[in-house]
Each structure stands twice: as structure tokens, then as C-alpha cells.
Amino acid sequence: MSLGTFQVLSRAIRFHDRETRVAHCAHDKLAPIREVWDKWVERLPCVYNPGPEVTVDERLVPFRGRCPFRQYIPSKPGKYGIKIWAACDARTSYAWNMQVYTGKSASGVAEKNQGMRVVLDMTEGLRGHNITCDNFFTSYDLGQELLKNKLTMVGTVRKNKPELPSALLDTKDRAPLSSKFAFTETTTTVSYCPKKRKNVILMSTLHKKAAVSRRRNKKPDIILDYNRNKGGVDNLDKVTGTYTCKRMTARWPLAVFYNILDVSAYNAFVVWTEINPGWNNGKLYKRRLFLQELGRALVNPHIEQRQCVPRNPGSANLVREVQAATTPATPTKAKPEDAKGGKRKRCQSCPSNKDRKTSTTCHTCKRYICGEHRTL
């Protein structure tokens, strides 16, 4: 495909019916790409079962154009963009479920308990997993709801939560590297002081004991497990940014579509390496090799069926190589032709000890060939 053709398709591509766009956008801000997005998200959990640890967090698709639900998150590298809730496998960062945040409802009323609602939506269909999330989501009520679905939770807690006892919030006279625990029948809460007058509070429905690491920092097991599994979604942002197909655009549906392609390519890589664990072992650029093979697998069927060779020399060579590799070789008879002017030269296929001269040349490569070598 030429650059001009790609640019024309990029300008023309749409994901909705133009005639019904205004009516749909009145009650659904994601209407311009809703149909594609819903079908894609529906397919995500069908091909991969996440491991015991699942991470729920927010993503930001960088975008600075006009968008009715564009967000500003200064902690993210892009700062401005489209916020997406995501549930990923903590080990492989496979994107198992996603949901675009479209801002407040049409009535303008702010949503209550949004963090709990998001986690319950993202983990719908999971059983027997542990959910790791940050302090935007974690609460005592969320832990109890997840237990009803046979899920456990580990996460940091904001200090303004009413369910926290005052003994865990007080840092006065607390020694550095000390831990305080609070227990209920289903929940364990820990307050850890990494340094004087500063504490971090975490809540877990997975841990039942006041276990502390023997290392110098004396971190509780709850913190160690949280640190080990909290980066599933952040790593997805990292890997999709390393190899991406996105292009500069002023249309937010196209930015979302580019992100769909990036996440799909990474999910495919995860599935492939899980099925073929020994594929290209020892190489640090396995994902790049996979993307190259994926690209060839997608375009080769179209190249093989192509009747006309492109005018662009680079594209023409690629088409010829693919067609030559996929076309079975059949014995053919060369059609020799006499050299112009009746010149006679040594046969270039005969050994040097044979001084066999001929005026016949190959019609393809124009090399001089004798009667013995004129048939391939």
C-alpha cells in the first residue's frame, strides 16, 4: 500500500453510521466507535484465562484533540488523553477487560462509589483470583463484595476512609519500619511506617496473619504482594508504547482504534508465547520478531492473490518475493535466443576446462549458454 492510499483511508475511515450519529451521541458519548469497541472487548476474555493475580487500574491513551471526555492526569506520561479502566493479568499484562471512561452522565450528577463499581465491572466473570488495586478503588465494602464473587483483594487505602481505626492513622511515637495490624473476620489492615511520621495503609482479604519480612526494611507480606502485582496495567501501557501503530490524528475515535490494534497485537503475543514457550528463547526482541511475523501473516494472503505488480520498486520487489516463495516451482524449458550481431562467447554454465563457445543467450538473464545447458 502506498503512503497516499494509506492517508486517504485514514481520512475516510469511520466506525459508525453518519446519518444516526447525532441521535446516538446525545445519550452515548462513545457512539462514534461504540459498536467496534463492544465487539472487541467481548472477545478479550474468550482466548485467555488470567493467572491467580489480576490488576485493576486506569490507562491513558494520549490525545490532545477535541474530545467530550478527555482527561488530564499529570502523573501519566501523556498527561492529556482518553481514560480507560483496565483489568490485566499481573504477570503477563494481558488485557482481559476494558472500559472507556466517558465522564459524568448527561444529567451532570457525579457517580457515587465509582471505584467499587469499576472493579466489580472489570472482574465480572472471574472466580478464584486475587485483585490488586490502588487507593482510588480499595475500600472495606469492595472487599466484601468481591468475597461474594469468590475473589480476594489487596490494595492501598486512603486515610480518609471512615472504616479505618484511629490507632492505624496515628504516627506519633511510631518507630520507623514498624507495622500495626487490625483484623476482622474477613479483612486484614496494616499500617506500615517507612520513616518517622509517615505511614502507608493497605487492606487485604487474602492475608490472615501479621506476617512481616525478615529483611532489613521489615515490610509486611501484604505490601510485598501488592508491590509484586500492582504494575500489570502500567506495564501494558509501557509495552504498547514501545511498539505502536498509532499516527498523529485530530479524531479521537481513530486514536482509540489505534490503541485497539496495539493492545490486540500485544495480547496475541502473550497467547503465542504461552502456547510456544520455547519460541526464540534467549532473544531480547522476541516481541519485535513476533510483530514482523504477524504483519507478514496478515498481508501475505493478499499479496499472493495480487494480479498486478505495484509501480513502486520497493513494493514490487516485495510482491515478487512473496509470490515466488509461495508459487510451487515447475520445470520449464528456457527459450534461448541468438545474441545480437552473431557474437560468440564461452558458455557461462560449462566448467573452465571446456572451451565451449556459443551465440545463444538466455532470454531472462542474457547469459551465454550452450546446447547442453539451455534446458533448466
N, C-alpha and C positions, 0 to 999 in steps of 0.2 A: 504494500500500500504506500502510495506516495504521501509526502507531507501535506500537499494541498488537499488530497482526498481525506486524510485524517482530520484536517482542520474544518473541512466542510461538514463532515459527520459530527464533529464535536459541537459545532454551532447549531446543527439541526436536531440533534438527539433530544427527545422528550420522553417522559415516563408517565404521562397522563393524557387524558382527553382534553384538548383545548376548549371545547365547547362547554364542558361541565366544570372547568377549573374554578371559576369564581364561586359557584354554588358550593363546591366541596371545601374550598379554602375558608369559607365563612365559619365552619364548625370544626375543621381539622387543618391545623397549620402544616401538617406533614403531607397533605393531599397530593402535592406535585410528584411525590415518589413513594406514596404510601403502599401501593399495590406491590411494587418491586421489593420494598423493604420487608413487608409482612411475609411474602413468599420466601425470601432469603432467610429471615430469622426462623421461620418454621422448619427449614432444612438443617439448621445448625446442630441441634441435638440428635439428629437422626443417624449420624455416622460415627459418633464418638461418645463414649461414656467416660466422664471425667474421673480422676482418681479420688482418693479419700479427702483431699483438701481442695476447696474451691474458694476463690477470692471474688468478692463483690466490691466494685469501686467505680469511679467515674472516669471517662475518657473525654478528650477534647480534640475534635477534628479541626485543625487550623483553618480559619476562614475569616476574612476581613470585609467581605462584601455585604450587601443588604440582605438581611435575614430576620424574620419576625421573632425568632427565638435565639439569636446569637448571644453568647455568654462571655463574660470577662472573668477569667480565672488567673490571677497573677502568678500562682505557683506553677502553672503549666508552661512549657517552653513556648507554645504559640500564643498564649495569653488570651487571644480572641478566637472564638470558633463555636462549633456546634457540640453541645454536651451530650454524651451518650452513656447511659448506665450499662455496665457490662458484668457478666459472671464468667470467669475464666478458670480453667484448671490451674492450680497453683504451681504445678511442676512444669507443664509444657506450655502454659499460656494459651491453650486452645480456647477460642471464643465460643462458649456454649450457649449464651443467651445475651441479647442486647435490646436496649430500648432508648429511643431518642427522647431527650427532654425538650418539650416544646413550650416551656414557660407556664405562666398562670393560665387558668381556664378562661373561656370567653367572658364569664361573669366577673373576672378580676379578683375573685376570692382566693387567698393563699391556701394551699393544701396543708392540712394538719397531718402530723406523723408521716411525713413524706419518706423519711429514711426507712421506716419499718415497711411501708407499702412497697418500696422499690426492692428491698431484699426478698420479700415474700413473692413478688412477681418474678424476680430473676431466678429464684430457686424452685419455682413451681415444676414439679416432675422429678425432683431429686429426692433420694431417700438414702439414709446411712452415711451422709457426708458431713464434714465439718466446714462451717462457713467462717471465713476470716474477713473482717470489715473494719473500717476506721470509725472515729468518734462521731461522724455525721450520722451513721446508721445505728450504732450499738446502743441498746437500752435493755432494761430488765424485761419489759413487755415483749420485745422482739425475741429474746432468748426463750421465753415461754411459748410463744407462737411457733418457733422453729422446732422445739421439742415435740409439739403435737404432730409435726410432719416428720418425726424421726431424724431431725437434724440438730447438730450442736453448733455452738457459736463461740468465737474468740475475737475480741476487739477492744480497742481503746475506748474510754468513756469520757465524755465532757464532765467537768467538775460541777456544772450547774444542774445535774440530774437530781431530782428530789429523792430518788431511792438510795442515794449514797449516804452511809452513816458519817457523822462528823468526825469520828476517830480516823477515818481514812483520808479526810481532807486536811486535817491539821498537820502541818510540817514543823511546828515548834518543838524543839528538843528532840527532833528525829535525827539519828545518826546517818551519815552518808552510807549508801549501799545497803540500807535496811529495808525490810519488807513487812507490811502488815496485811493480814488476810481477814476476810469476812465471808461467812458461809451461810447458805440456806440449803434447803433440801436438794435443790437443783442447780444452784449457781454458786460460783466462787469468784470473789472480787479481791484484787490485790492492789495495794498502794506501794509503789517502789520509789525510793529516793536515790536518784543517781548522784546527787550532790546536795549540799546543805540548802534547806528551804526551797527545795524543788522536788515535786513528785509527779509520777505518771500512774494513772489508774487504768486497769484493764479488768474486763469482765469475761468469764468463761462458764459455759455449761458443759464443757468437755472435761475439765480438770476437777478432781475431787479432793486433792491433798495439797498441803502447803509445802510443795517441793521447791527447793532452791538449788541453783547450780553451785558446784564446788569450785568454780573458777574464781578468779580474783574479784570480778565485778558482782558476784553473788546474785545474779539475775534469777528471778523465779522462772519456773518452767513455762508458765503462761506467756511471759514476754519472749522467751526463746522460740516458742512455737509461733507466736504472732510475727516476729521478725523473719522467720523462715518462710512464711506463707503469704505475707502481705503484698508481695510485688508481682503477683500474677498479671494484673491488668496493666500496671506500669510497664512491665516487660513487653506486653503486646504492643503498646504504643512505640516502644523502642525498636522492636524488630520490624514493624510495618513502616517505620520511618527510615530504616536503613535501606531497604529495597522497596520503592514505591512507584506506582504508575501515575500518580497524580500530576496534573498540569494546572497552570495558573488559570483560574476561571472566576468570573463575577457572578456565577449562578450557583446557589447553594445546593440544589438537587444534584448537580454534577459533582460537586465536592463530596457529597455523601456517597454517590455512585463510585467514585474513585476509591473511597475508603472501603466500600463493599468488596471491590476487586482485590485490594491489598490484604484484607482480613481473610478472604476466601483463599487466596494463594498461600497465606501462612498456615491456615487450617489444613489445607491439602498437604503441605509439607509435614505437619505434625502426624497426620494419618499415615503418610507414606513411610516415615521413619519408624513409626510404631509397628507397622506391618513388616518392614525390611530393616531391622536394627543394624545389620551389618553393611548397609549401603554406604560406600565411600568412607569407611571408617578411617579415622586419623586425619581427615581433611577438615580444616577450619572454615572452609567456604562451601559447605555442603548445601546450604540453602540457595546460594547463587547457582550452583550446578543444577539443583532441582528446578529453579525458575527457568533456566535455559532449556532443560528437557521439557518442562511444561509448555513453554512457548512453542517449541517445535511440534509437540504433540497436538497443539491446537491449530496450527497453521498448515501442517503438512497435508492433511486430507484435502484442503482447498487448493494447495499448490499442485498436488498430483492430478487434480481434475481440470486444471487450468489449460485452456487450449492455446491461448496466445502468450508469447513471451513478452514481459514488460519492456518498454523502451529504455528505462533506466538501466545502465550497465550493471550496477550492483545488484538490483533486484533480478535482472535477467540471469546473472550467474547463479544466484541462489535458487531460482526456479529450475534451472538446468541441472544443478547438483542434486536437488531433491528428486526430480523426475528420473534422473539417471540411476539414483540409488534404489528407487522403488520399481523401476521397469525391469523385468527379467531379461537377461541377456540372451539373444538368439543368434545363432550363427548366420552370418550374412556374407555374401560374396561382394568383394570390392569391385567397383567399376573403374579399372585403370584407364588412363588416358595418356596419349603421347605428349611429350614435352614440346613446348613451342620452339620452333626453329630446328627441330630434329636433333637436339643436343643429346649426347650420350654420356652418362656418368655411372660411377660404380654403384651397385645395389647396396643400399644402406642397411639391409637386413642380413646380408651374407657375411660370414666371418672374413677377417682381414686377409687370410691366406688364399682366398678366392678372388681373383681379379675379374669379377663378372660385371660387365657394363651393359647398361640398358637405357633406352629412351622413354620408358614407361614410368609414369608418376602416379602416386595415389591421389584420388580425387579429393580426399579430405585434408591430408597433411602435406600434400605435394612432395613427398619423399620419393626418391627413385627406387623402384622395386623391379626385380626380375620376374620371370615367369613362374619360378618356384614359390615365391612369397607373395604373389599378387592375390591369393585367396586366404582370408582370415579364418 
